[in-house]
Every structure is written in structure tokens, then in C-alpha cells.
Amino acid sequence: MDAPAGYAYPRAMRLLALDGSLARASAALWVDGAVVARRAVPGDRVQPTVLPVMAQELLAEAGRRLDAVAVVVGPGSFTGLRSATALAEGIALGLGVTVIGVTTGEALAAALPPALCEGREVWAAVDTKRGRVALERIVAGIAAAPPTVFAEADLPRPDGPVTVVGDAAPVVAARLLARGCDAVLSDSRLPDAGAAALVAALRFERQTPMRGAAPIYAEPPAVRRPG
């Protein structure tokens, strides 16, 4: 994932990005406008074990010199988000650098071809695993508001053309198309640390307001009382 053509980045910028929000763990090293190394392992519960290993390998490649650490903060799975955000905060604290939070929808949107973003709002749809969808609206690459949870049958009607991303994208796109909406189903289903690095690098360079590493949970984790 390279920077947009013609965009100038700091010559010495180094950024480690982590993602564990959905059914994959990934890490990427961004140096001077491009991802120079990446790791990825698929799975719903691999984040606690594989993310620290990935991060250690990429930190070694970076010579433990970073300007910031980026992390996908959700919405997504409780365990994956906690693993990634806690690791990002620990690395940033140890190196004395900034943590830049990127939402799941922002990372998914950053992986889209430009043609699927021009003139279209991006809807990031994440399956809550409870028969509902966490919907995040992305406008010009940025989350327009916190995610909202809907039953699949209660999804709102978009105001205009949309591109749908996320692991619940096939269901959401099908419902929108059935209503006659202008909706495009994309192949961007799982966020990637490389795309998250691009979002974070742009924010870092432009010195725009940056969210921290606090996880965004669309719904509270399911907990059963003892007994």
C-alpha cells in the first residue's frame, strides 16, 4: 500500500501498524511513504499469540526506531481489539511515540480502488455475531460518526450511491440492492494493517486530530453470569 501519487511524506517517517479487529491478525511497517514489510495470519482468535511475534519482527526490521504506532480500534471482536490496542499502547509507551487509532471502516475504505470511492459514501458493515450489523459511514476516508448497530432488516436507506465494505458487506449490499439503492459490493472484507498505516501516515503528516487506542465496541461483549 503506497502513498497517493505526488504526496510528500517526511523523509524519515517510520510507522508500525497493527490490526486484530476481525478474522485476521496483521502488522505492517511503513517507511517513507510505503509499506516495506507486512505480516498476516487468518483466524478469529489468533491475535493474542501472533500479533506480538509480528510486531517484534517488524520492530527489529525498523531498528526499533518509529515515529508512531497505528492500530485499528474497531468496531470488531472484543479479544482481537483488546490484544491489538494493548500491544500498540505498550510499544508506543516503551519507545516514547504517539499511538494513532484508525477505525475498522477507515482501514477498509483505504484499501479500495479510487473508482469505488469517487462520488460514493463508503459503508463499513461489521457482523456483530448476534444477528446485527455495526454500520460505520466513511466520508472522504474518515469516519463520519461512531458506528451504529442495526438489525439486518432495519438498515437505513442511503442518501446516495454507496460502496459496501466489511465482513457483513454481502448481506448489507444484497438488502440495499433489493430496495433499488445504488450499492456496490466491494472485495474489501477484512481490514489490513497496511491500509491502516496509510490512514495513520496521512493524519500524522497533516497533524489532523487523531484518536487514541481506546477500542470501539459496537456492542458490549457477551458475558454469562456464573451458575
NUGUBA-545788 format. One line per 8 residues: number of its first residue (from 1); for each residue y, z, x of N, C-alpha, C, O. Coordinates in nm, 2 decimals, m for minus. Each point is the difference from the previous one (the first is absolute). Example, Ala and Ser with C-alpha at 12.3 -4.5 7.8 and 13.67 -1.06 7.14 Angstrom:
1 = m0.57/0.78/1.32/0.12/0.00/m0.09/0.12/0.00/0.09/0.00/0.07/0.10; 0.11/m0.14/m0.14/0.11/0.00/0.09/0.11/0.08/m0.08/0.11/0.01/0.05
END
This chain:
1 = m0.12/0.00/0.09/0.12/0.00/m0.09/0.12/0.00/0.09/0.04/0.10/0.06; 0.03/m0.21/m0.05/0.12/m0.02/0.08/0.12/0.03/m0.08/0.00/0.00/m0.12; 0.11/0.02/0.19/0.13/0.01/m0.06/0.05/m0.13/m0.06/m0.04/m0.10/0.04; 0.13/0.11/m0.14/0.05/m0.13/m0.06/0.07/m0.08/0.11/0.06/0.06/0.09; m0.07/m0.19/m0.10/0.06/m0.09/0.10/0.15/0.02/0.01/0.07/0.01/m0.09; m0.03/0.00/0.22/0.14/0.01/0.03/0.06/0.15/m0.01/0.11/0.02/0.02; m0.20/0.07/m0.05/0.05/0.14/m0.01/m0.02/0.07/0.13/m0.10/m0.01/0.07; 0.21/0.08/m0.02/0.00/0.06/0.13/m0.04/0.15/m0.01/0.05/0.07/m0.09
9 = m0.14/m0.03/0.17/m0.05/0.14/0.00/0.04/0.06/0.14/0.02/m0.07/0.09; m0.02/0.21/m0.09/0.03/0.06/0.13/m0.11/m0.04/0.10/m0.11/m0.01/m0.03; 0.16/m0.01/0.15/m0.09/m0.06/0.10/m0.12/0.10/0.03/m0.11/m0.04/0.03; 0.14/0.17/m0.03/m0.10/0.10/0.04/m0.06/0.07/m0.12/m0.06/0.11/0.02; 0.06/m0.17/m0.14/m0.05/0.08/m0.11/m0.15/0.00/m0.01/m0.07/m0.10/0.01; 0.02/0.22/m0.02/m0.15/0.02/m0.02/m0.02/0.09/m0.12/0.06/0.11/m0.01; m0.15/m0.15/m0.07/m0.03/0.07/m0.13/m0.15/0.00/m0.03/m0.06/m0.11/0.01; 0.01/0.23/m0.04/m0.14/0.01/m0.04/0.00/0.01/m0.15/0.07/0.09/m0.06
17 = m0.15/m0.17/m0.01/m0.01/0.01/m0.15/m0.14/0.04/m0.04/m0.10/m0.05/0.06; 0.09/0.13/m0.16/m0.13/0.05/m0.05/m0.01/m0.02/m0.15/0.10/0.01/m0.08; m0.22/m0.04/0.03/m0.02/m0.01/m0.15/m0.14/0.05/m0.03/m0.10/m0.04/0.06; 0.10/0.12/m0.16/m0.13/0.05/m0.06/0.00/0.01/m0.15/m0.07/0.08/m0.06; 0.16/m0.15/0.00/0.04/0.02/m0.14/m0.11/m0.04/m0.10/m0.03/0.06/m0.10; m0.04/m0.17/0.13/m0.10/m0.05/m0.09/m0.14/m0.02/0.07/m0.03/0.09/0.09; m0.05/m0.19/m0.12/m0.13/m0.01/0.05/m0.01/m0.06/0.14/m0.09/m0.09/0.02; 0.17/0.13/0.07/0.00/m0.05/0.13/0.09/0.09/0.09/0.10/0.05/m0.05
25 = m0.14/m0.03/0.17/0.09/0.07/0.10/0.04/m0.10/0.10/m0.08/m0.08/0.05; 0.21/0.08/m0.02/0.05/m0.10/0.10/0.11/0.06/0.08/0.07/0.10/m0.04; m0.05/m0.15/0.16/0.10/0.04/0.09/0.05/m0.12/0.08/m0.08/m0.09/0.03; 0.21/0.09/0.00/0.06/m0.11/0.07/0.10/0.04/0.10/0.07/0.10/m0.02; m0.06/m0.17/0.13/0.11/0.03/0.10/0.09/m0.12/0.00/m0.03/m0.11/0.02; 0.16/0.14/m0.05/0.11/m0.10/m0.01/0.08/0.02/0.13/0.05/0.10/0.03; m0.03/m0.21/0.04/0.09/0.00/0.12/0.09/m0.12/0.00/m0.05/m0.12/m0.01; 0.18/0.14/0.01/0.10/m0.11/0.02/m0.02/m0.11/m0.11/0.01/m0.12/0.04
33 = m0.02/0.16/m0.16/0.00/m0.10/m0.11/m0.13/m0.06/m0.04/0.00/m0.10/m0.08; m0.12/0.16/0.12/m0.13/m0.06/m0.04/m0.10/0.11/0.02/0.01/0.09/0.08; m0.12/m0.10/m0.16/m0.12/0.08/0.01/m0.08/m0.05/0.13/m0.04/m0.12/0.00; 0.02/0.21/0.09/m0.07/m0.05/0.12/m0.14/0.06/0.01/m0.08/m0.05/0.08; 0.05/0.14/m0.17/m0.14/0.06/0.00/m0.02/0.06/m0.14/0.09/0.05/m0.06; m0.21/m0.06/0.01/m0.03/0.06/m0.14/m0.15/0.04/0.00/m0.08/m0.06/0.07; 0.06/0.15/m0.16/m0.14/0.05/m0.03/m0.01/0.01/m0.15/0.09/0.03/m0.07; m0.21/m0.05/0.02/m0.03/0.02/m0.15/m0.15/0.02/m0.02/m0.08/m0.06/0.06
41 = 0.06/0.16/m0.15/m0.14/0.03/m0.05/0.00/0.01/m0.15/0.08/0.08/m0.05; m0.16/m0.15/m0.02/m0.01/0.01/m0.14/m0.07/0.13/m0.05/m0.08/0.05/0.08; 0.11/m0.01/m0.20/m0.07/0.12/m0.06/0.10/0.09/m0.07/0.12/0.01/0.04; m0.17/0.06/m0.14/0.08/0.09/m0.08/0.02/0.14/0.07/0.11/0.06/m0.03; m0.20/m0.02/0.11/0.01/0.14/0.06/m0.01/0.00/0.15/m0.03/0.10/0.06; 0.07/m0.21/0.01/m0.01/m0.01/0.14/0.12/0.06/0.07/0.00/0.02/0.13; 0.11/m0.01/m0.20/0.13/0.03/0.07/0.00/0.12/0.09/0.05/0.00/0.11; m0.10/0.12/m0.16/0.00/0.12/0.09/m0.07/m0.02/0.13/0.04/0.07/0.10
49 = m0.14/m0.15/m0.09/m0.07/m0.01/0.12/0.04/m0.12/0.09/0.01/0.01/0.12; 0.03/m0.12/m0.18/0.04/m0.12/0.08/0.14/m0.01/0.04/0.04/m0.06/0.10; 0.05/0.11/m0.19/0.15/m0.01/0.03/0.04/0.06/0.13/0.07/m0.05/0.08; m0.12/0.18/m0.05/0.04/0.06/0.13/m0.05/m0.08/0.12/0.07/m0.01/0.10; m0.19/m0.05/m0.11/m0.05/m0.08/0.11/0.08/m0.12/0.02/0.04/m0.04/0.11; m0.01/m0.03/m0.22/0.09/m0.12/0.01/0.14/0.03/0.06/0.04/m0.07/0.09; 0.01/0.18/m0.14/0.14/0.04/0.05/m0.01/0.03/0.15/0.09/m0.04/0.08; m0.19/0.11/m0.03/m0.01/0.04/0.14/m0.01/m0.13/0.08/0.06/m0.01/0.11
57 = m0.14/m0.09/m0.15/m0.02/m0.12/0.07/0.13/m0.08/0.02/0.04/m0.05/0.10; 0.04/0.04/m0.22/0.12/m0.07/0.01/0.11/0.07/0.07/0.09/m0.06/0.07; m0.09/0.20/m0.07/0.09/0.07/0.07/m0.02/m0.02/0.15/0.10/m0.01/0.08; m0.22/0.00/m0.04/m0.03/m0.03/0.14/0.05/m0.13/0.04/0.05/m0.02/0.11; m0.07/m0.08/m0.19/0.05/m0.14/0.03/0.16/0.00/0.01/0.05/m0.07/0.07; 0.01/0.16/m0.15/0.15/0.01/0.00/0.05/0.09/0.12/0.12/0.02/0.01; m0.21/0.04/0.06/0.04/0.09/0.11/0.06/0.12/m0.06/0.08/0.07/0.07; m0.12/m0.03/m0.19/0.06/0.12/m0.07/0.15/m0.01/m0.01/0.07/0.11/0.00
65 = m0.01/m0.23/0.00/0.14/m0.02/m0.02/0.03/m0.07/m0.13/m0.03/m0.11/m0.01; 0.09/0.18/m0.08/0.03/m0.05/m0.13/0.15/0.03/m0.04/0.05/0.10/0.05; 0.00/m0.18/m0.13/0.13/0.03/m0.06/m0.01/0.06/m0.14/0.09/0.07/m0.05; m0.20/m0.09/m0.02/m0.02/0.05/m0.13/m0.15/m0.01/m0.04/m0.08/m0.08/0.07; 0.04/0.15/m0.17/m0.14/m0.01/m0.06/0.02/m0.03/m0.15/0.08/0.06/m0.07; m0.14/m0.17/0.03/0.00/m0.04/m0.14/m0.13/0.04/m0.07/m0.10/0.00/0.06; 0.11/0.03/m0.19/m0.12/0.04/m0.07/0.02/m0.04/m0.15/0.10/0.01/m0.06; m0.21/m0.07/0.00/0.00/m0.03/m0.14/m0.02/0.13/m0.08/m0.10/0.07/0.02
73 = 0.20/m0.04/m0.11/0.00/0.13/m0.06/m0.05/0.00/m0.15/0.00/0.10/m0.06; m0.04/m0.22/0.01/m0.06/0.00/m0.13/0.08/m0.08/m0.10/0.11/m0.06/0.04; m0.16/0.05/m0.16/m0.11/0.07/m0.06/m0.13/m0.05/0.06/m0.02/m0.11/0.05; m0.08/0.20/m0.07/m0.14/m0.02/0.05/m0.08/0.12/m0.01/0.03/0.09/m0.08; m0.14/m0.09/0.16/m0.10/0.11/m0.01/0.05/0.12/0.06/0.07/0.00/0.10; m0.10/0.12/m0.15/0.05/0.13/0.05/m0.05/0.02/0.14/0.09/0.03/0.09; m0.22/m0.05/m0.06/m0.05/0.03/0.13/0.06/m0.10/0.11/0.04/0.04/0.11; m0.04/m0.17/m0.15/0.05/m0.10/0.09/0.15/0.02/0.04/0.04/m0.01/0.11
81 = 0.04/0.04/m0.21/0.14/0.02/0.02/0.03/0.13/0.08/0.08/0.00/0.10; m0.15/0.11/m0.13/0.01/0.12/0.08/m0.04/m0.02/0.15/0.07/0.05/0.09; m0.17/m0.12/m0.07/m0.05/m0.02/0.13/0.10/m0.08/0.08/0.03/0.03/0.12; 0.02/m0.14/m0.18/0.10/m0.09/0.08/0.13/0.07/0.02/0.06/m0.01/0.11; m0.01/0.07/m0.21/0.14/0.06/0.01/0.00/0.12/0.09/0.09/0.02/0.08; m0.20/0.06/m0.08/m0.01/0.12/0.09/m0.01/m0.05/0.14/0.06/0.06/0.09; m0.14/m0.16/m0.06/m0.01/m0.06/0.13/0.13/m0.05/0.05/0.04/0.02/0.12; 0.03/m0.10/m0.20/0.13/m0.06/0.04/0.10/0.11/0.03/0.07/m0.01/0.10
89 = m0.07/0.12/m0.18/0.10/0.10/0.03/m0.04/0.07/0.13/0.09/0.04/0.08; m0.22/m0.01/m0.05/m0.04/0.06/0.12/0.04/m0.08/0.12/0.05/0.05/0.10; m0.08/m0.18/m0.10/0.04/m0.09/0.11/0.15/0.00/0.02/0.04/0.01/0.12; 0.03/m0.03/m0.23/0.15/0.00/0.02/0.05/0.13/0.05/0.09/m0.01/0.09; m0.14/0.12/m0.13/0.05/0.13/0.05/m0.03/0.01/0.15/0.08/0.05/0.07; m0.20/m0.09/m0.03/m0.04/0.01/0.14/0.08/m0.09/0.09/0.03/0.04/0.11; 0.01/m0.15/m0.16/0.08/m0.09/0.08/0.15/0.01/m0.02/0.08/m0.06/0.07; m0.04/0.14/m0.17/0.14/0.01/m0.03/0.07/m0.12/m0.05/0.11/m0.03/0.03
97 = m0.18/m0.04/m0.12/0.05/m0.12/m0.06/0.01/0.01/m0.15/m0.05/0.10/m0.06; 0.11/m0.20/m0.01/0.01/0.00/m0.14/m0.12/m0.05/m0.07/m0.08/m0.08/0.05; 0.05/0.13/m0.18/m0.10/m0.05/m0.08/0.07/m0.08/m0.11/0.09/0.04/m0.07; m0.15/m0.16/0.04/0.06/m0.09/m0.10/m0.11/m0.02/m0.10/m0.10/m0.06/0.03; 0.13/0.10/m0.16/m0.10/m0.02/m0.10/0.02/m0.13/m0.07/0.12/m0.04/m0.02; m0.23/m0.03/m0.01/0.00/m0.13/m0.07/m0.09/0.01/m0.12/m0.11/0.05/0.02; 0.16/m0.09/m0.13/m0.09/0.01/m0.12/m0.11/m0.10/0.00/0.01/m0.10/0.07; m0.12/0.13/m0.15/m0.11/m0.10/0.00/0.05/m0.13/m0.05/m0.04/m0.11/0.05
105 = 0.13/0.11/m0.15/0.05/m0.13/m0.05/0.08/m0.07/0.10/0.00/m0.13/0.00; 0.08/0.20/0.07/0.09/m0.07/0.11/m0.09/m0.07/0.10/0.03/m0.11/0.05; m0.14/0.18/m0.01/m0.09/m0.06/0.10/m0.07/m0.12/m0.06/m0.02/m0.10/0.07; m0.03/0.11/m0.19/m0.06/m0.11/m0.06/0.09/m0.12/m0.02/m0.04/m0.11/0.02; 0.16/0.14/m0.06/0.10/m0.11/m0.01/0.03/m0.07/0.13/0.02/m0.12/0.00; m0.01/0.20/0.11/0.03/m0.06/0.13/m0.10/m0.09/0.05/0.03/m0.09/0.09; m0.15/0.09/m0.14/m0.11/m0.08/0.04/0.00/m0.14/m0.08/m0.08/m0.08/0.03; 0.16/0.07/m0.13/0.00/m0.12/m0.08/0.07/m0.12/0.07/0.09/0.02/0.08
113 = m0.13/m0.14/m0.10/0.07/m0.12/0.04/0.14/0.00/m0.07/0.01/0.04/m0.11; 0.09/m0.09/0.18/0.13/0.00/m0.06/0.01/m0.07/m0.14/0.08/0.03/m0.08; m0.17/m0.14/0.06/0.01/m0.07/m0.12/m0.04/0.08/m0.12/0.04/m0.03/m0.11; m0.12/0.14/0.13/m0.04/0.09/m0.11/0.10/0.11/m0.03/m0.01/0.07/m0.09; 0.12/m0.07/0.17/0.10/0.11/m0.02/0.13/m0.06/m0.05/0.08/0.07/m0.06; m0.05/m0.20/0.09/0.12/m0.06/m0.04/0.02/m0.01/m0.15/m0.09/m0.07/m0.06; 0.19/0.13/0.01/0.02/m0.01/m0.15/m0.09/0.08/m0.08/m0.01/m0.01/m0.12; m0.07/0.10/0.18/m0.10/0.08/m0.07/0.01/0.15/0.04/0.02/0.03/0.12
121 = m0.04/0.05/m0.21/m0.01/0.14/0.02/m0.15/0.02/0.04/m0.09/m0.06/m0.05; 0.06/0.16/0.14/m0.14/0.03/0.04/m0.04/0.12/m0.07/0.07/0.11/0.00; m0.18/m0.12/m0.07/m0.06/0.12/m0.07/m0.12/0.04/0.08/m0.10/m0.07/0.02; 0.11/0.20/0.04/m0.12/0.05/0.07/m0.08/0.09/m0.10/0.05/0.10/m0.05; m0.17/m0.14/0.03/m0.09/0.07/m0.10/m0.11/0.07/0.08/m0.08/m0.06/0.06; 0.08/0.20/m0.07/m0.11/0.07/0.07/m0.08/0.07/m0.11/0.05/0.07/m0.09; m0.18/m0.08/0.11/m0.10/0.06/m0.10/m0.01/0.15/0.03/m0.03/0.04/0.11; 0.06/0.04/m0.21/0.00/0.15/0.01/m0.15/0.05/m0.01/m0.02/0.12/0.02
129 = m0.07/m0.21/m0.05/m0.14/0.04/m0.02/m0.02/0.09/m0.13/m0.11/0.06/m0.01; 0.21/m0.06/m0.08/m0.02/0.07/m0.12/0.04/m0.08/m0.12/0.04/0.05/m0.11; m0.06/m0.18/0.12/0.03/m0.10/m0.10/0.14/m0.03/m0.02/0.04/m0.05/m0.10; 0.04/0.09/0.20/0.14/m0.03/0.00/0.05/m0.07/0.13/m0.08/m0.01/0.10; 0.20/m0.04/m0.11/0.05/m0.08/0.12/0.14/0.06/0.04/0.08/0.03/m0.09; m0.06/0.00/0.22/0.12/0.04/0.05/0.08/m0.13/0.04/m0.04/m0.07/0.08; 0.15/0.05/m0.15/0.08/m0.12/0.01/0.13/0.02/0.08/0.08/0.09/m0.04; m0.07/m0.16/0.15/0.12/0.01/0.08/0.07/m0.13/0.01/m0.06/m0.10/0.03
137 = 0.19/0.10/m0.07/0.08/m0.13/0.00/0.07/m0.01/0.13/0.07/0.09/0.05; m0.08/m0.21/0.02/0.06/m0.02/0.13/0.10/m0.12/m0.02/m0.03/m0.11/m0.04; 0.15/0.14/0.08/0.11/m0.09/m0.01/0.06/m0.03/0.13/0.04/0.10/0.07; m0.04/m0.22/m0.02/0.05/m0.03/0.14/m0.07/0.08/0.10/0.07/0.04/0.10; m0.20/m0.02/m0.11/m0.08/0.07/0.10/0.01/0.16/m0.01/m0.07/0.06/0.08; 0.15/m0.01/m0.17/0.02/0.15/m0.01/m0.05/0.05/m0.14/0.03/m0.07/m0.10; m0.09/0.19/0.10/m0.04/0.06/m0.13/0.12/0.03/m0.08/0.09/0.07/0.05; m0.08/m0.13/m0.17/0.12/0.02/m0.08/0.00/0.14/m0.07/0.11/0.05/m0.03
145 = m0.22/0.01/0.02/m0.01/0.14/m0.07/m0.14/0.06/0.04/m0.08/m0.08/0.04; 0.07/0.21/m0.07/m0.14/0.05/0.02/m0.10/m0.06/m0.09/0.04/m0.06/m0.10; m0.17/0.06/0.14/m0.10/m0.06/m0.08/m0.02/0.07/m0.13/0.02/0.12/m0.01; m0.05/m0.20/m0.09/m0.03/0.05/m0.14/m0.14/m0.03/m0.04/m0.05/m0.11/0.03; m0.02/0.20/m0.09/m0.14/m0.01/m0.04/m0.01/m0.05/m0.14/0.07/0.06/m0.09; m0.15/m0.16/0.07/m0.02/m0.06/m0.14/m0.15/m0.01/m0.02/m0.07/m0.03/0.09; 0.03/0.04/m0.22/m0.13/m0.04/m0.04/0.01/m0.16/0.01/0.10/m0.06/m0.02; m0.22/0.00/0.04/0.00/m0.14/0.02/0.06/m0.07/m0.12/0.06/m0.11/0.01
153 = m0.09/0.16/m0.13/0.04/m0.07/m0.12/0.15/0.02/m0.03/0.06/m0.07/m0.08; 0.01/0.17/0.15/0.14/0.03/m0.02/0.09/m0.05/0.11/0.12/0.04/0.00; m0.16/m0.14/0.08/0.08/m0.05/0.10/0.13/m0.06/m0.06/m0.01/m0.07/m0.10; 0.12/0.09/0.16/0.13/m0.06/m0.05/0.00/m0.15/0.02/m0.08/m0.05/0.08; 0.17/m0.01/m0.15/0.02/m0.15/0.02/0.11/m0.02/0.10/0.10/0.06/m0.01; m0.13/m0.14/0.11/0.10/m0.03/0.11/0.12/m0.07/m0.06/0.00/m0.07/m0.10; 0.12/0.09/0.17/0.12/m0.06/m0.04/0.01/m0.15/0.04/0.08/m0.08/m0.05; m0.17/0.05/0.15/0.00/m0.14/0.05/m0.12/m0.03/0.08/m0.10/0.08/m0.02
161 = 0.09/m0.18/0.10/m0.12/m0.03/0.08/m0.04/0.11/0.09/0.09/0.06/0.06; m0.22/m0.04/m0.05/m0.05/0.11/0.09/m0.12/m0.05/0.08/m0.07/m0.09/m0.04; 0.06/0.15/0.16/m0.12/m0.02/0.08/m0.07/0.14/0.01/0.07/0.10/0.02; m0.20/m0.10/m0.05/m0.07/0.12/m0.01/m0.09/0.03/0.13/m0.07/m0.09/0.04; 0.09/0.21/0.01/m0.08/0.03/0.12/m0.07/0.14/m0.02/0.03/0.06/m0.11; m0.12/m0.03/0.19/m0.07/0.13/m0.01/m0.14/m0.01/m0.05/m0.05/m0.11/m0.04; m0.03/0.22/0.05/m0.14/0.00/m0.03/m0.02/m0.02/m0.15/m0.11/m0.04/m0.04; 0.21/0.07/m0.05/m0.02/m0.02/m0.14/0.07/m0.13/m0.04/0.02/m0.03/m0.12
169 = 0.02/m0.06/0.21/0.07/m0.12/m0.03/m0.07/m0.09/m0.09/0.06/m0.06/m0.09; m0.19/0.04/0.11/m0.07/m0.10/m0.09/0.01/0.04/m0.15/0.02/m0.08/m0.09; m0.04/0.21/0.06/0.01/0.05/m0.14/0.14/m0.01/m0.05/0.02/m0.05/m0.11; 0.08/0.09/0.19/0.14/m0.01/m0.05/0.04/m0.14/m0.02/0.06/m0.04/m0.10; m0.09/m0.05/0.19/0.04/m0.14/m0.01/m0.06/m0.07/m0.12/0.06/m0.07/m0.07; m0.19/0.11/0.04/m0.07/m0.06/m0.11/0.06/0.04/m0.13/0.02/m0.08/m0.09; 0.03/0.21/0.08/0.06/0.05/m0.12/0.14/m0.07/m0.02/0.03/m0.03/m0.11; 0.04/0.02/0.22/0.13/m0.07/m0.01/m0.01/m0.14/m0.04/0.08/m0.05/m0.09
177 = m0.17/m0.02/0.15/m0.02/m0.14/m0.04/m0.05/m0.02/m0.14/0.04/m0.10/m0.07; m0.12/0.19/0.02/m0.04/0.00/m0.14/0.11/0.01/m0.10/0.00/m0.04/m0.11; 0.11/0.11/0.16/0.12/0.01/m0.09/0.10/m0.11/0.02/0.10/0.00/m0.06; m0.14/m0.10/0.14/0.09/m0.11/0.03/0.11/0.02/0.10/0.09/m0.07/0.01; m0.11/0.18/0.07/0.10/0.03/0.11/m0.02/m0.10/0.12/m0.11/m0.05/0.02; 0.22/0.03/0.05/m0.01/m0.07/0.13/m0.04/0.09/0.11/0.08/0.06/0.06; m0.21/m0.05/m0.04/m0.06/0.09/0.10/m0.09/m0.07/0.09/m0.08/m0.09/m0.04; 0.09/0.12/0.17/m0.09/m0.07/0.11/m0.08/0.11/0.06/0.05/0.11/0.04
185 = m0.18/m0.13/m0.04/m0.09/0.09/0.07/m0.01/m0.03/0.15/m0.04/m0.11/0.03; 0.08/0.20/0.05/m0.01/m0.02/0.15/m0.13/0.05/0.06/m0.08/0.06/m0.07; 0.07/m0.09/0.20/m0.12/0.05/0.07/0.03/0.13/0.07/m0.09/0.05/0.07; 0.21/0.00/m0.08/0.04/0.12/0.07/m0.05/0.12/m0.08/0.07/0.05/m0.10; m0.19/0.00/0.13/m0.06/0.11/m0.08/0.00/0.13/0.07/0.02/0.10/m0.07; m0.03/m0.09/0.20/0.00/0.12/0.07/0.11/0.00/0.11/0.02/m0.10/0.07; 0.06/0.21/m0.06/0.11/0.00/0.10/m0.06/0.00/0.14/m0.11/0.04/0.02; 0.19/m0.09/0.07/m0.04/m0.01/0.14/0.11/0.06/0.09/0.12/m0.01/m0.03
193 = m0.16/0.08/0.13/0.09/0.07/0.09/0.10/m0.10/0.06/0.11/0.03/0.03; m0.16/m0.15/0.00/0.09/m0.10/0.06/0.12/m0.04/m0.09/0.11/m0.01/0.05; m0.14/0.00/m0.18/0.11/m0.03/m0.10/0.09/0.12/m0.01/0.12/m0.01/m0.01; m0.18/0.13/0.01/0.09/0.12/0.00/0.09/0.01/0.12/0.11/0.05/m0.01; m0.16/m0.09/0.12/0.08/0.00/0.13/0.12/m0.09/m0.02/0.11/0.03/0.05; m0.13/m0.15/m0.11/0.11/m0.09/m0.02/0.11/0.06/m0.09/0.12/0.00/0.03; m0.16/0.07/m0.14/0.10/0.07/m0.09/0.07/0.10/0.08/0.12/0.01/m0.01; m0.19/0.08/0.08/0.06/0.11/0.08/0.09/m0.05/0.11/0.11/0.06/0.02
201 = m0.15/m0.17/0.04/0.09/m0.05/0.11/0.13/m0.05/m0.05/0.10/0.02/0.06; m0.10/m0.09/m0.17/0.12/m0.04/m0.07/0.09/0.11/m0.03/0.12/0.00/0.02; m0.17/0.11/m0.08/0.08/0.11/m0.03/0.05/0.07/0.12/0.12/0.05/0.00; m0.20/m0.04/0.10/0.04/0.07/0.13/0.12/m0.07/0.06/0.10/0.06/0.04; m0.11/m0.20/m0.03/0.10/m0.08/0.06/0.13/0.01/m0.08/0.11/0.00/0.06; m0.12/m0.01/m0.19/0.12/m0.01/m0.09/0.06/0.14/m0.03/0.10/0.01/m0.05; m0.18/0.09/0.09/0.05/0.14/m0.02/0.02/0.03/m0.15/0.10/0.06/m0.03; m0.18/m0.12/m0.05/0.01/0.03/m0.14/m0.07/0.13/m0.04/m0.08/0.05/0.09
209 = 0.11/0.01/m0.20/m0.07/0.13/m0.04/m0.15/m0.01/0.01/m0.06/m0.10/m0.06; 0.00/0.19/0.12/m0.14/0.00/0.02/m0.07/0.12/m0.06/0.04/0.11/0.01; m0.15/m0.14/m0.09/m0.08/0.11/m0.05/m0.08/0.06/0.11/m0.04/m0.07/0.09; 0.00/0.20/m0.11/m0.09/0.06/0.10/m0.14/m0.02/m0.04/m0.04/m0.10/m0.06; m0.05/0.19/0.11/m0.14/m0.02/m0.01/m0.06/0.08/m0.12/m0.12/0.00/m0.01; 0.20/0.05/m0.08/m0.05/0.07/m0.12/m0.08/m0.10/m0.08/0.05/m0.10/m0.04; m0.18/0.14/0.01/m0.08/m0.10/m0.08/0.05/m0.01/m0.15/0.06/0.09/m0.05; m0.08/m0.21/0.00/0.04/m0.03/m0.14/m0.13/m0.01/m0.08/m0.08/m0.09/0.02
217 = 0.05/0.19/m0.10/m0.12/0.00/m0.08/0.04/m0.04/m0.14/0.08/0.06/m0.07; m0.14/m0.17/0.02/0.03/m0.05/m0.14/m0.05/0.10/m0.10/0.07/0.02/m0.10; m0.18/0.04/0.13/m0.05/0.11/m0.09/m0.05/0.11/0.09/m0.04/m0.02/0.11; 0.04/0.15/m0.16/m0.06/0.11/0.08/m0.15/m0.02/0.02/m0.06/m0.06/m0.09; 0.01/0.10/0.20/m0.14/m0.01/0.03/m0.08/0.07/m0.10/0.03/0.11/m0.05; m0.15/m0.17/0.01/m0.09/0.06/m0.09/m0.07/0.12/0.06/m0.06/m0.01/0.11; 0.08/0.13/m0.18/m0.06/0.12/0.05/m0.08/0.07/m0.11/0.05/0.01/m0.11; m0.17/0.04/0.15/m0.08/0.07/m0.10/0.01/0.15/0.03/m0.01/0.04/0.12
225 = 0.02/0.04/m0.22/0.00/0.15/0.02/m0.14/0.04/0.04/m0.10/m0.05/m0.06; 0.09/0.15/0.15/m0.14/0.05/0.03/m0.07/0.05/m0.12/0.06/0.07/m0.08; m0.19/m0.10/0.07/m0.08/0.05/m0.11/0.02/m0.08/m0.13/m0.06/0.03/m0.10
END
